[in-house]
Amino acid sequence: MSITTELTNRLHGSAGFRTDYQITTKRIWYSYREIIDIFAEILAVIKDMNSAEIIIIGGGAAGLMAAAGAAATLGGGARVLVLEKMQRPGRKIMITGKGRCNFTNLKAWNEFSGHVHPKPNFLKPSFYNLSSEKMIDFLTEHGMESVVERGDRAFPASHLASDVVDALVRAAEGAGAEILCDKEVKQIATTPVGSRNDAKESEGFRVECGDGSAYECKKLIICTGGLSYPKTGSSGDGYEWAKELGHSVRPLFPSLTAIVPKGYKDFSGKGHIHRNEPLSEVGKMLCGNQLKNVELSIMIDGNQSQNEFGDLDFTDGGIEGPIGFKVSRKCVNALVNGSKVTAVLDLKPAVDIEDLTVRINTLWNEISKDKRNAQKLYKDRFRILLTKVLPMSLIQGFMKYHPNADHKTLPKHLKGWKFEIEGYVGYERCVVTAGGISLDEIAPKTLESKLVPGLYFAGEVLDLDADTGGYNLQTAFSTGYLAGVSASKQIATSLRSSQ
Ligand SMILES: Cc1cc2nc3c(=O)[nH]c(=O)nc-3n(C[C@H](O)[C@H](O)[C@H](O)COP(=O)(O)OP(=O)(O)OC[C@H]3O[C@@H](n4cnc5c(N)ncnc54)[C@H](O)[C@@H]3O)c2cc1C
């Protein structure tokens, strides 16, 4: 057929034209279908990227262990995602134990539990599931050796907190969990079943981040920590979400923090006294003194409430160090509740007042009889006595508190140096947040919310805190791990039944 005939056929609607037209239409149709399919695939991939069986908010101690526990239990069969708002996970762990990270304590449960507040029994199932020994083994398995020091406290053998973070990240990622950083979760909501927006009937959760991304999951584990050292990422978001989902939050207050004696700072307020408030004259005199083997008693509204023996430091915050921290929980709680708090420091706890009096009288007689002191004034001889019973650096501050002390009253003052406690250093520098999500509303054997199925909490966000000595991190590890394992067991069951 000539070109002319071909063109004529097409223009006049000949069979040739129709055939070609049909082919073109078919092609367009196929291309259209293909584009739709590709779009559907892209949408599915995007949806997949933004959904996971389990989402863990917070990549700290509890969150990383939850991820490791969940991913290991699922064995790669489902997606486990950690959303962490900081550039890297485990920022707080990096500053623990002054950078050495006292990550656990090897005391047996009976003793361990005495260091956990306010309801240690809540921790028991988590602890038995992942005890301190198991934690040490777990870290060894993931490439970190440990050493155990005085007081059963365990540290990484390198004395580098970063080794703990690296081992936890290795454990989580090695088991298949993904850790997304720079992901600050702003909002969480339950995804309703059909039209019913009832948390108890939800199919899962929707999590929205500050960068505009959103994720969906079947199980949500909240591990956002407390309020202390907010620069490490813990700013208390978990408490707000828990309240929005119907949970109650027990009153929050700083613990393991400096308590501030009246007049220690150039600040007249009570309660929270910022660490940066300048020291007063007497504060400057006392700051820097580190006292060994002393005893600190706390009186709350006149009643003796706690008594601790050990080391105490006067710092730019106030009274802290091991026994200062130990009493801080009760002190802060009492101050927050409007009670009067007095701390009584015994500088000579190894001797009773009678023996100390005899000893000081003997010293005083020796000083008085010494010919070199014959011409000295009483105050100069008394100063010599002070140098024999107190560290030089403490004398000035001690005398500022006891301006009328003499050799007769000295034993009483040495054994009962009274400080009226006016305030405490707050979340800017406390070690842990006391209070948190009420334990009554969470199942201790799974860490699942009793109010919102599929929702779990672990770590410091719970109403659980502990003394110094590795107890806090172990609490976060144990609860995180159990939450991760429990959530993933439910997922595994539903995956099996849908197969
Ligand atoms: C100075 C210091 C020293 C300490 N030393 C010790 C010690 O030696 N031994 C010990 O046992 N304990 C120690 N602790 C306490 C211990 O670090 C904590 O109790 C523990 O880290 C709590 O773990 P967590 O996972 O619950 O919270 P965190 O470790 O605080 O982790 C919470 C994570 O959630 C992330 N997050 C918060 N909000 C969001 C959000 N909206 N979106 C996404 N991510 C979010 C945070 O960035 C953070 O990474 C110390 C604490 C401090 C402050």
The ligand as an ORCA input file, in Angstrom:
! r2SCAN-3c Opt
* xyz 0 1
  C      24.314     12.407     85.749
  C      23.643     11.063     85.851
  C      24.374      9.969     86.256
  C      23.758      8.726     86.387
  N      24.524      7.654     86.740
  C      23.934      6.447     86.870
  C      24.722      5.298     87.161
  O      25.963      5.337     87.201
  N      24.056      4.118     87.356
  C      22.701      4.006     87.245
  O      22.166      2.916     87.447
  N      21.949      5.067     86.905
  C      22.523      6.280     86.686
  N      21.764      7.346     86.311
  C      20.300      7.156     86.087
  C      20.038      6.481     84.731
  O      20.818      7.092     83.732
  C      18.574      6.561     84.331
  O      17.769      6.128     85.384
  C      18.301      5.733     83.078
  O      19.052      6.231     81.998
  C      16.822      5.739     82.699
  O      16.683      5.058     81.485
  P      15.438      5.371     80.521
  O      15.680      4.600     79.278
  O      14.184      5.209     81.235
  O      15.588      6.926     80.192
  P      16.726      7.665     79.362
  O      17.991      6.930     79.451
  O      16.671      9.079     79.803
  O      16.217      7.552     77.856
  C      15.067      8.209     77.408
  C      15.242      8.442     75.914
  O      14.008      8.884     75.340
  C      14.284      9.889     74.394
  N      13.081     10.716     74.236
  C      12.466     11.458     75.170
  N      11.398     12.076     74.646
  C      11.326     11.701     73.340
  C      10.450     12.024     72.267
  N       9.446     12.873     72.428
  N      10.673     11.458     71.053
  C      11.709     10.605     70.865
  N      12.587     10.280     71.852
  C      12.394     10.823     73.072
  C      15.445     10.647     75.019
  O      16.150     11.406     74.065
  C      16.265      9.525     75.632
  O      17.230      9.039     74.750
  C      22.365      8.589     86.124
  C      21.640      9.692     85.709
  C      22.250     10.922     85.557
  C      21.448     12.103     85.095
*
